[in-house]
Amino acid sequence: QGKLPAKAYVLDLDTVERNAKILKQEADRLGLKIFAMTKQVGRSSSFCKAVMHGGIERAVAVDMACARATHKAGMKLGHLGHLQQIAKFEADAAASTFKPDYWTVFNDTKAEEAGRGAKTAGYVQDLLARIAAEGDIFYRG
């Protein structure tokens, strides 16, 4: 009927919440941390809130736009930077505003930037390093 604009999402938020509860219970049973991936649903604040009601409190942010959107929706940041690296001049803001549990870095320079931002914000940042070997292929985001 043409009533939904392009790039619109129709979400059953009750089902999102129920699914989040199921995933959270299973993660707890297995002793795992669980993070929501919000990029695929347009970083919707309603989606984030349903996920949080289901017990998942943290999100993955593939970039700063995702970090800002999920933070604005009230979610904590579990992981930052696994697809796109945080720009040098945004590292301090990322560290002080979001304080992610984990921050993926692709090289020593990015590790230094993340570490310096966290130090300025008064904490030590846990980093995940992307290791590349000859022949490895990476998704570019």
Secondary structure as GFF3:
##gff-version 3
##sequence-region A 1 141
A	DSSP	alpha_helix	13	30	.	.	.	ID=ss1
A	DSSP	beta_strand	36	37	.	.	.	ID=ss2
A	DSSP	three_ten_helix	39	41	.	.	.	ID=ss3
A	DSSP	alpha_helix	45	53	.	.	.	ID=ss4
A	DSSP	beta_strand	58	61	.	.	.	ID=ss5
A	DSSP	alpha_helix	64	72	.	.	.	ID=ss6
A	DSSP	beta_strand	76	80	.	.	.	ID=ss7
A	DSSP	three_ten_helix	88	90	.	.	.	ID=ss8
A	DSSP	alpha_helix	91	98	.	.	.	ID=ss9
A	DSSP	beta_strand	102	105	.	.	.	ID=ss10
A	DSSP	alpha_helix	108	121	.	.	.	ID=ss11
A	DSSP	beta_strand	127	129	.	.	.	ID=ss12
###
